[in-house]
Amino acid sequence: MWCVPPHFDAEWIGMTDMWRERTHQLGWALLPLRAFLAFVFIYGGISKIADRGFLDASSPLSMHASLVAVRDISPIGGLLGPVEAHSFAFGVLMAGAETAVGLGMLLGLFTRVAAVGGMLITLSLWLTVSWGARPWYTSADLVYVFAFTALLIAGAGGVLSADAWLAQQRAARPGGSEDRTRRAVLAAAVAVLGATLLNGSVLFRRSGAKRSAAGDSGQPTGAASTPGTASSPGPATGASSAPAASGPVLATADEVPVGGAHKVTNSPLADTVWVMQLQSGKFTALDATCPHQGCPVNFVSAQAGFVCPCHQSSFDASGKVLSGPASSDLKPIPLSVVGQDIRST
């Protein structure tokens, strides 16, 4: 009969005891959360810098577009004016902050400071691009806010942590050496972060310089720029002409360009509504609320349809979902045309 060598039993027992002891250490319990947050925030920061559209104010998927889209529904919409006006600078700052938070989590360096930074970033996202999520507790950004609270309270817990290493250096070499060590580690982290931001900004500027300055087709605010003027709706419209069931006026016919769309905010039906005239005299309307997290979508063109500037879902001009994360279509709004007034029914 085959027997396990005694020394193997001793090693196995020693290993199980070691891991059993680690399960009771807070730092090891928090390590999976640290690793996950580090990956998410480093990836998020670098992808923002690498994405030309994120910093390009003319792109329907830019930071500027998302700010314009959520300004009317966000509880801090009144504070977004300076951010919107300087979206490139704030976009670089956001990307850098996310990368710094991720590096802090990865290295266990200034972990509590990084946790505060992560909480502020995700709180700002919850109050803006995810504020429309219904029910409110389904917002992923709100979950991230509370995920950082454990690391704010406990730090890295001394496990795989630059903070713990620095503390050991201070204990072993009292005097000024620990300050030099801390400064060296901090300088290295800042250098890596700065190089990432610099490379991303240079790449964006170069790519932007190569692009032609062709119009603002697909501006996220106001009417779509597809050329054409609205024709008189007359008796032939894409909606019912019976005034008896008519609701509130959404727009007038001359506000909706032929082949384009007109954005209506603060209507009784929804926070944002897009009224379209894709064919002359035929009007349709969609609730602009993205079914994913409630962010208002932007109209790009009759061919490209709609995009969500917050999470990049796309829809065709009829509101049918083309790509996620949204899993359902935009909600249509029935219309009637009474004279020049376009009303809901």
Contacts in CASP RR format, 6 or more apart in sequence:
PFRMAT RR
TARGET T0000
AUTHOR 0000-0000-0000
METHOD contacts of the structure
MODEL  1
MWCVPPHFDAEWIGMTDMWRERTHQLGWALLPLRAFLAFVFIYGGISKIA
DRGFLDASSPLSMHASLVAVRDISPIGGLLGPVEAHSFAFGVLMAGAETA
VGLGMLLGLFTRVAAVGGMLITLSLWLTVSWGARPWYTSADLVYVFAFTA
LLIAGAGGVLSADAWLAQQRAARPGGSEDRTRRAVLAAAVAVLGATLLNG
SVLFRRSGAKRSAAGDSGQPTGAASTPGTASSPGPATGASSAPAASGPVL
ATADEVPVGGAHKVTNSPLADTVWVMQLQSGKFTALDATCPHQGCPVNFV
SAQAGFVCPCHQSSFDASGKVLSGPASSDLKPIPLSVVGQDIRST
22 28 0 8 1.000
23 29 0 8 1.000
25 157 0 8 1.000
25 159 0 8 1.000
26 154 0 8 1.000
26 157 0 8 1.000
27 154 0 8 1.000
27 156 0 8 1.000
27 157 0 8 1.000
27 158 0 8 1.000
27 159 0 8 1.000
28 159 0 8 1.000
30 150 0 8 1.000
30 151 0 8 1.000
30 154 0 8 1.000
30 155 0 8 1.000
30 156 0 8 1.000
30 157 0 8 1.000
30 159 0 8 1.000
31 159 0 8 1.000
31 160 0 8 1.000
33 147 0 8 1.000
33 150 0 8 1.000
33 151 0 8 1.000
34 105 0 8 1.000
34 106 0 8 1.000
34 108 0 8 1.000
34 111 0 8 1.000
34 151 0 8 1.000
34 156 0 8 1.000
35 105 0 8 1.000
35 106 0 8 1.000
37 101 0 8 1.000
37 102 0 8 1.000
37 105 0 8 1.000
37 144 0 8 1.000
37 147 0 8 1.000
37 148 0 8 1.000
37 151 0 8 1.000
38 102 0 8 1.000
38 103 0 8 1.000
38 104 0 8 1.000
38 105 0 8 1.000
38 106 0 8 1.000
40 102 0 8 1.000
41 98 0 8 1.000
41 99 0 8 1.000
41 101 0 8 1.000
41 102 0 8 1.000
41 105 0 8 1.000
41 118 0 8 1.000
42 98 0 8 1.000
42 99 0 8 1.000
42 102 0 8 1.000
42 103 0 8 1.000
42 106 0 8 1.000
44 95 0 8 1.000
44 98 0 8 1.000
44 99 0 8 1.000
45 94 0 8 1.000
45 95 0 8 1.000
45 96 0 8 1.000
45 98 0 8 1.000
45 99 0 8 1.000
46 95 0 8 1.000
46 99 0 8 1.000
46 196 0 8 1.000
48 54 0 8 1.000
48 55 0 8 1.000
48 91 0 8 1.000
48 94 0 8 1.000
48 95 0 8 1.000
48 98 0 8 1.000
49 55 0 8 1.000
49 92 0 8 1.000
49 95 0 8 1.000
49 96 0 8 1.000
49 196 0 8 1.000
49 197 0 8 1.000
49 199 0 8 1.000
49 200 0 8 1.000
49 201 0 8 1.000
49 203 0 8 1.000
49 204 0 8 1.000
50 200 0 8 1.000
50 203 0 8 1.000
51 61 0 8 1.000
52 59 0 8 1.000
52 203 0 8 1.000
52 204 0 8 1.000
52 207 0 8 1.000
52 208 0 8 1.000
53 59 0 8 1.000
53 61 0 8 1.000
53 62 0 8 1.000
54 61 0 8 1.000
54 62 0 8 1.000
54 63 0 8 1.000
54 91 0 8 1.000
54 95 0 8 1.000
55 62 0 8 1.000
55 63 0 8 1.000
55 87 0 8 1.000
55 88 0 8 1.000
55 91 0 8 1.000
55 92 0 8 1.000
55 204 0 8 1.000
56 62 0 8 1.000
56 204 0 8 1.000
56 208 0 8 1.000
57 64 0 8 1.000
57 65 0 8 1.000
57 87 0 8 1.000
57 88 0 8 1.000
58 215 0 8 1.000
58 216 0 8 1.000
58 219 0 8 1.000
59 65 0 8 1.000
60 218 0 8 1.000
60 219 0 8 1.000
60 220 0 8 1.000
60 298 0 8 1.000
60 300 0 8 1.000
60 307 0 8 1.000
60 309 0 8 1.000
61 307 0 8 1.000
61 309 0 8 1.000
61 312 0 8 1.000
62 87 0 8 1.000
62 309 0 8 1.000
63 87 0 8 1.000
63 90 0 8 1.000
63 91 0 8 1.000
63 94 0 8 1.000
64 84 0 8 1.000
64 87 0 8 1.000
64 220 0 8 1.000
65 220 0 8 1.000
65 298 0 8 1.000
65 309 0 8 1.000
66 128 0 8 1.000
66 129 0 8 1.000
66 295 0 8 1.000
66 309 0 8 1.000
66 310 0 8 1.000
67 80 0 8 1.000
67 81 0 8 1.000
67 83 0 8 1.000
67 84 0 8 1.000
67 87 0 8 1.000
67 128 0 8 1.000
68 84 0 8 1.000
68 220 0 8 1.000
68 221 0 8 1.000
68 309 0 8 1.000
69 220 0 8 1.000
69 272 0 8 1.000
69 295 0 8 1.000
69 296 0 8 1.000
69 297 0 8 1.000
69 298 0 8 1.000
69 309 0 8 1.000
69 310 0 8 1.000
70 77 0 8 1.000
70 80 0 8 1.000
70 128 0 8 1.000
70 129 0 8 1.000
70 131 0 8 1.000
70 295 0 8 1.000
70 296 0 8 1.000
70 310 0 8 1.000
71 77 0 8 1.000
71 78 0 8 1.000
71 80 0 8 1.000
71 81 0 8 1.000
71 84 0 8 1.000
72 265 0 8 1.000
72 266 0 8 1.000
72 271 0 8 1.000
72 272 0 8 1.000
72 296 0 8 1.000
73 131 0 8 1.000
73 132 0 8 1.000
73 271 0 8 1.000
73 272 0 8 1.000
73 296 0 8 1.000
74 80 0 8 1.000
74 127 0 8 1.000
74 128 0 8 1.000
74 131 0 8 1.000
75 127 0 8 1.000
75 131 0 8 1.000
76 124 0 8 1.000
76 127 0 8 1.000
76 128 0 8 1.000
77 128 0 8 1.000
80 128 0 8 1.000
83 90 0 8 1.000
92 197 0 8 1.000
92 201 0 8 1.000
94 121 0 8 1.000
95 197 0 8 1.000
96 193 0 8 1.000
96 196 0 8 1.000
96 197 0 8 1.000
97 117 0 8 1.000
97 118 0 8 1.000
97 121 0 8 1.000
98 118 0 8 1.000
98 121 0 8 1.000
99 193 0 8 1.000
99 196 0 8 1.000
99 197 0 8 1.000
100 114 0 8 1.000
100 189 0 8 1.000
100 193 0 8 1.000
101 114 0 8 1.000
101 117 0 8 1.000
101 118 0 8 1.000
101 121 0 8 1.000
102 114 0 8 1.000
103 109 0 8 1.000
103 114 0 8 1.000
103 189 0 8 1.000
103 192 0 8 1.000
103 193 0 8 1.000
104 110 0 8 1.000
104 111 0 8 1.000
104 114 0 8 1.000
104 189 0 8 1.000
105 111 0 8 1.000
105 114 0 8 1.000
105 151 0 8 1.000
107 161 0 8 1.000
107 162 0 8 1.000
107 189 0 8 1.000
108 114 0 8 1.000
108 155 0 8 1.000
108 156 0 8 1.000
108 160 0 8 1.000
108 161 0 8 1.000
108 162 0 8 1.000
108 163 0 8 1.000
109 161 0 8 1.000
109 162 0 8 1.000
109 163 0 8 1.000
109 185 0 8 1.000
109 186 0 8 1.000
109 189 0 8 1.000
110 163 0 8 1.000
110 186 0 8 1.000
111 151 0 8 1.000
111 155 0 8 1.000
111 156 0 8 1.000
111 157 0 8 1.000
111 161 0 8 1.000
111 163 0 8 1.000
112 151 0 8 1.000
112 152 0 8 1.000
112 155 0 8 1.000
114 151 0 8 1.000
115 148 0 8 1.000
115 149 0 8 1.000
115 151 0 8 1.000
115 152 0 8 1.000
115 155 0 8 1.000
116 148 0 8 1.000
116 152 0 8 1.000
117 148 0 8 1.000
118 144 0 8 1.000
118 148 0 8 1.000
119 145 0 8 1.000
119 148 0 8 1.000
119 149 0 8 1.000
119 152 0 8 1.000
122 141 0 8 1.000
122 142 0 8 1.000
122 144 0 8 1.000
122 145 0 8 1.000
122 148 0 8 1.000
123 141 0 8 1.000
123 145 0 8 1.000
125 141 0 8 1.000
126 139 0 8 1.000
126 141 0 8 1.000
126 142 0 8 1.000
126 145 0 8 1.000
129 141 0 8 1.000
129 293 0 8 1.000
129 295 0 8 1.000
129 310 0 8 1.000
129 311 0 8 1.000
130 139 0 8 1.000
130 140 0 8 1.000
130 141 0 8 1.000
130 142 0 8 1.000
130 293 0 8 1.000
130 294 0 8 1.000
130 295 0 8 1.000
130 310 0 8 1.000
131 139 0 8 1.000
131 294 0 8 1.000
132 139 0 8 1.000
132 289 0 8 1.000
132 293 0 8 1.000
132 294 0 8 1.000
132 295 0 8 1.000
133 139 0 8 1.000
133 293 0 8 1.000
133 294 0 8 1.000
134 294 0 8 1.000
136 142 0 8 1.000
138 293 0 8 1.000
139 293 0 8 1.000
140 293 0 8 1.000
155 163 0 8 1.000
156 163 0 8 1.000
156 164 0 8 1.000
157 164 0 8 1.000
158 164 0 8 1.000
162 185 0 8 1.000
166 178 0 8 1.000
166 181 0 8 1.000
166 182 0 8 1.000
166 185 0 8 1.000
169 177 0 8 1.000
169 178 0 8 1.000
169 181 0 8 1.000
170 178 0 8 1.000
215 225 0 8 1.000
216 225 0 8 1.000
217 224 0 8 1.000
217 225 0 8 1.000
217 226 0 8 1.000
217 300 0 8 1.000
217 301 0 8 1.000
218 224 0 8 1.000
218 225 0 8 1.000
218 298 0 8 1.000
218 299 0 8 1.000
218 300 0 8 1.000
218 301 0 8 1.000
218 304 0 8 1.000
219 225 0 8 1.000
220 298 0 8 1.000
220 309 0 8 1.000
221 263 0 8 1.000
222 262 0 8 1.000
222 263 0 8 1.000
223 255 0 8 1.000
223 256 0 8 1.000
223 257 0 8 1.000
223 260 0 8 1.000
223 261 0 8 1.000
223 262 0 8 1.000
223 263 0 8 1.000
224 257 0 8 1.000
224 259 0 8 1.000
224 260 0 8 1.000
224 261 0 8 1.000
224 262 0 8 1.000
224 299 0 8 1.000
224 300 0 8 1.000
224 301 0 8 1.000
224 302 0 8 1.000
225 301 0 8 1.000
226 257 0 8 1.000
226 259 0 8 1.000
226 260 0 8 1.000
226 301 0 8 1.000
226 302 0 8 1.000
227 257 0 8 1.000
228 257 0 8 1.000
228 258 0 8 1.000
228 259 0 8 1.000
228 260 0 8 1.000
229 254 0 8 1.000
229 257 0 8 1.000
229 258 0 8 1.000
230 253 0 8 1.000
230 254 0 8 1.000
230 255 0 8 1.000
230 256 0 8 1.000
230 257 0 8 1.000
230 258 0 8 1.000
230 277 0 8 1.000
230 281 0 8 1.000
231 253 0 8 1.000
231 258 0 8 1.000
231 280 0 8 1.000
231 281 0 8 1.000
232 253 0 8 1.000
232 281 0 8 1.000
232 340 0 8 1.000
233 253 0 8 1.000
233 281 0 8 1.000
233 283 0 8 1.000
233 337 0 8 1.000
233 339 0 8 1.000
233 340 0 8 1.000
233 342 0 8 1.000
234 281 0 8 1.000
234 337 0 8 1.000
234 339 0 8 1.000
235 241 0 8 1.000
236 281 0 8 1.000
236 282 0 8 1.000
237 281 0 8 1.000
237 282 0 8 1.000
237 283 0 8 1.000
237 335 0 8 1.000
237 336 0 8 1.000
237 337 0 8 1.000
238 281 0 8 1.000
238 282 0 8 1.000
238 283 0 8 1.000
238 284 0 8 1.000
238 335 0 8 1.000
238 337 0 8 1.000
239 283 0 8 1.000
239 284 0 8 1.000
239 334 0 8 1.000
239 335 0 8 1.000
239 336 0 8 1.000
239 337 0 8 1.000
239 342 0 8 1.000
239 345 0 8 1.000
240 334 0 8 1.000
240 335 0 8 1.000
240 336 0 8 1.000
240 345 0 8 1.000
241 336 0 8 1.000
241 337 0 8 1.000
241 338 0 8 1.000
242 336 0 8 1.000
243 336 0 8 1.000
243 338 0 8 1.000
243 343 0 8 1.000
245 336 0 8 1.000
245 345 0 8 1.000
246 336 0 8 1.000
246 338 0 8 1.000
246 343 0 8 1.000
246 344 0 8 1.000
246 345 0 8 1.000
247 336 0 8 1.000
247 343 0 8 1.000
247 344 0 8 1.000
247 345 0 8 1.000
248 267 0 8 1.000
248 268 0 8 1.000
248 269 0 8 1.000
248 343 0 8 1.000
248 344 0 8 1.000
249 341 0 8 1.000
249 342 0 8 1.000
249 343 0 8 1.000
250 264 0 8 1.000
250 267 0 8 1.000
250 269 0 8 1.000
250 273 0 8 1.000
250 275 0 8 1.000
250 285 0 8 1.000
250 333 0 8 1.000
250 335 0 8 1.000
250 342 0 8 1.000
250 343 0 8 1.000
250 344 0 8 1.000
251 262 0 8 1.000
251 264 0 8 1.000
251 275 0 8 1.000
251 342 0 8 1.000
252 340 0 8 1.000
252 341 0 8 1.000
252 342 0 8 1.000
253 277 0 8 1.000
253 281 0 8 1.000
253 283 0 8 1.000
253 337 0 8 1.000
253 339 0 8 1.000
253 340 0 8 1.000
253 341 0 8 1.000
253 342 0 8 1.000
254 340 0 8 1.000
255 262 0 8 1.000
255 275 0 8 1.000
256 262 0 8 1.000
256 275 0 8 1.000
256 276 0 8 1.000
256 277 0 8 1.000
256 283 0 8 1.000
256 342 0 8 1.000
257 277 0 8 1.000
258 277 0 8 1.000
258 279 0 8 1.000
258 280 0 8 1.000
258 281 0 8 1.000
259 276 0 8 1.000
259 277 0 8 1.000
259 278 0 8 1.000
259 279 0 8 1.000
259 302 0 8 1.000
260 276 0 8 1.000
260 277 0 8 1.000
260 278 0 8 1.000
260 299 0 8 1.000
260 301 0 8 1.000
260 302 0 8 1.000
261 274 0 8 1.000
261 275 0 8 1.000
261 276 0 8 1.000
261 277 0 8 1.000
261 299 0 8 1.000
262 274 0 8 1.000
262 275 0 8 1.000
262 276 0 8 1.000
263 272 0 8 1.000
263 273 0 8 1.000
263 274 0 8 1.000
263 288 0 8 1.000
263 299 0 8 1.000
264 272 0 8 1.000
264 273 0 8 1.000
264 274 0 8 1.000
264 275 0 8 1.000
265 271 0 8 1.000
265 272 0 8 1.000
267 273 0 8 1.000
269 287 0 8 1.000
269 333 0 8 1.000
269 344 0 8 1.000
270 287 0 8 1.000
270 288 0 8 1.000
270 289 0 8 1.000
270 331 0 8 1.000
270 333 0 8 1.000
271 288 0 8 1.000
271 289 0 8 1.000
271 296 0 8 1.000
272 287 0 8 1.000
272 288 0 8 1.000
272 289 0 8 1.000
272 296 0 8 1.000
273 285 0 8 1.000
273 286 0 8 1.000
273 287 0 8 1.000
273 288 0 8 1.000
273 333 0 8 1.000
274 285 0 8 1.000
274 286 0 8 1.000
274 288 0 8 1.000
274 297 0 8 1.000
274 299 0 8 1.000
274 306 0 8 1.000
275 283 0 8 1.000
275 284 0 8 1.000
275 285 0 8 1.000
275 335 0 8 1.000
275 342 0 8 1.000
276 283 0 8 1.000
276 284 0 8 1.000
276 285 0 8 1.000
276 286 0 8 1.000
276 299 0 8 1.000
276 302 0 8 1.000
276 317 0 8 1.000
277 283 0 8 1.000
278 284 0 8 1.000
278 302 0 8 1.000
278 317 0 8 1.000
283 335 0 8 1.000
283 337 0 8 1.000
283 342 0 8 1.000
284 318 0 8 1.000
284 332 0 8 1.000
284 335 0 8 1.000
285 332 0 8 1.000
285 333 0 8 1.000
285 335 0 8 1.000
285 342 0 8 1.000
285 344 0 8 1.000
286 306 0 8 1.000
286 319 0 8 1.000
286 330 0 8 1.000
286 331 0 8 1.000
286 332 0 8 1.000
286 333 0 8 1.000
287 330 0 8 1.000
287 331 0 8 1.000
287 332 0 8 1.000
287 333 0 8 1.000
288 296 0 8 1.000
288 297 0 8 1.000
288 306 0 8 1.000
288 330 0 8 1.000
289 295 0 8 1.000
289 296 0 8 1.000
289 297 0 8 1.000
289 330 0 8 1.000
289 331 0 8 1.000
290 296 0 8 1.000
290 297 0 8 1.000
290 308 0 8 1.000
290 310 0 8 1.000
290 311 0 8 1.000
290 313 0 8 1.000
290 326 0 8 1.000
290 330 0 8 1.000
291 321 0 8 1.000
291 326 0 8 1.000
291 327 0 8 1.000
291 328 0 8 1.000
291 329 0 8 1.000
291 330 0 8 1.000
291 331 0 8 1.000
292 308 0 8 1.000
292 311 0 8 1.000
292 313 0 8 1.000
292 324 0 8 1.000
292 325 0 8 1.000
292 326 0 8 1.000
292 327 0 8 1.000
293 310 0 8 1.000
293 311 0 8 1.000
295 308 0 8 1.000
295 309 0 8 1.000
295 310 0 8 1.000
295 311 0 8 1.000
297 306 0 8 1.000
297 307 0 8 1.000
297 308 0 8 1.000
297 309 0 8 1.000
297 313 0 8 1.000
297 315 0 8 1.000
297 330 0 8 1.000
298 306 0 8 1.000
298 307 0 8 1.000
298 308 0 8 1.000
298 309 0 8 1.000
299 305 0 8 1.000
299 306 0 8 1.000
300 306 0 8 1.000
300 307 0 8 1.000
302 317 0 8 1.000
303 317 0 8 1.000
305 314 0 8 1.000
305 315 0 8 1.000
305 316 0 8 1.000
305 317 0 8 1.000
305 319 0 8 1.000
306 314 0 8 1.000
306 315 0 8 1.000
306 316 0 8 1.000
306 317 0 8 1.000
306 319 0 8 1.000
306 330 0 8 1.000
307 313 0 8 1.000
307 314 0 8 1.000
307 315 0 8 1.000
308 314 0 8 1.000
308 326 0 8 1.000
311 324 0 8 1.000
311 325 0 8 1.000
311 326 0 8 1.000
312 323 0 8 1.000
312 324 0 8 1.000
313 321 0 8 1.000
313 323 0 8 1.000
313 324 0 8 1.000
313 325 0 8 1.000
313 326 0 8 1.000
314 321 0 8 1.000
314 322 0 8 1.000
314 323 0 8 1.000
314 324 0 8 1.000
315 321 0 8 1.000
315 322 0 8 1.000
315 326 0 8 1.000
315 329 0 8 1.000
315 330 0 8 1.000
316 322 0 8 1.000
319 329 0 8 1.000
319 330 0 8 1.000
319 332 0 8 1.000
320 329 0 8 1.000
320 330 0 8 1.000
321 327 0 8 1.000
321 328 0 8 1.000
321 329 0 8 1.000
321 330 0 8 1.000
333 344 0 8 1.000
334 344 0 8 1.000
334 345 0 8 1.000
335 342 0 8 1.000
335 343 0 8 1.000
335 344 0 8 1.000
335 345 0 8 1.000
336 342 0 8 1.000
336 343 0 8 1.000
336 344 0 8 1.000
336 345 0 8 1.000
337 343 0 8 1.000
END
